């Protein structure tokens, strides 16, 4: 199915969870925060939140800033 | 705290949102050459609170080094900011994500007015502060040096008031010491000069006005030798604070000899 991840189209398997998506990208789930269709996905639910076709996902982390 | 004795200044601490810190210098983590330099400059500055930005992960290259690997959130208090946000909605959204990423609620709110000046948009700042406080955040707020709006932010429940000394990244120092002083005198929460400092003397000026601390990024990262400037800023903040606590001599119109006049040959 098709998702939008950080503004870019991305294909993933049906039934994929947020945690599965992060792992498939190669990200450490502990170091990022995720928003799904403008709703925060709590870290504790990464493994149980199942993605749906058309979801708009934002994955953010801390970078240097003033 | 005894404000009149010099030795007390050694243990002079500042408390924000119930957490006590011994360094009054807060630093940003942006604009450094690389993460090694960031880490070294922060270490030398003695800062305990560091500001960080929230941005999209580069999903096409997830192996890129991350700030958290160099500046440990276990060692430093991360203060997520909303740099780059121009509306209250964007700022609130950003900090909600930051809270989820880091798991803490002490944040730096800044809502900017335009790209050219990065001057605070105060109506949006007030709106965002209200929403964040309602949502349980502890808000340190970047604001204009307007005592009336600073008071509104304090009354609303912001945990620190952070007026700009001059425009972000401009290095002009404290352009309006009178309004900074007015804000400090009226506030019962910490007041920190945020933005615009360029040299160690600027940091000392802010501290001599009685401010509880200063927050800077470009002044250190943009120096020819950021590590040396980090140390200069650490010393300047301490010197300025001590000078404030010591109580400066009054200014006089005319000379006053330092040597006694009695016994002149």
Interface residues (C-beta under 8 A of the other chain):
Chain A: X5 X6 X7 X8 X10 X25 X26 X27 X31 X32 X33 X34 X35 X38 X40 X41 X42 X43 X58 X59 X60 X61 X62 X63 X64 X65 X66
Chain B: X28 X29 X30 X31 X32 X35 X38 X51 X52 X53 X54 X55 X56 X57 X59 X60 X62 X63 X66 X67 X68 X78 X80 X81 X83 X93 X96 X97 X98 X100 X101 X102 X168 X169 X216 X217 X218
